[in-house]
Amino acid sequence: MASNTATVAKWGNSHGLRLPKNIVQLAGLKAGDKVEITVRDQAVTMRPIKPRARLDDLLSRFEPKKHRRKALLDDAPKGRESF
């Protein structure tokens, strides 16, 4: 666990906080990442939001030789699924 101090600054109508480099690195964050911020008993907690995998991304990484079969993209629906 790491600990550091920072000063809350006014940015327009909001307030902001600059995170020290070591905290950003330890948290695995980079500029542009989204975080979830919660407050409980006056303690502020921040955690990275992991992006959910998209079907297009998963299918683009499919390797037919590795799985010994072709992608089943041309099959008709087998149950109640709809596309």
Steps between C-alpha positions, in 0.01 A plus 500: 500500500623849418403828657551856384347843545344728241317833501147541368498776236212692345461439126214708361182395681658174614786392721794288397784301641839433341616147566871452567685292239575213740131467595398497132758231424407283800131522406576408138338819372576712196363829368147455366413198718158504662472447876217435742498738797314414819467677834437315824537651846679802346762271340537533122587181311589483134533185290563446129205397286601205286357526149266216410600279210304564181392214275671657196831516691470141623416366152790692343740307728349158419764261363336209309821291494541532875140389562495250211180639353373790296308789647129424495391840376284376212287258703131565544375554855463172690270614781324817605798730439460793265750718318 
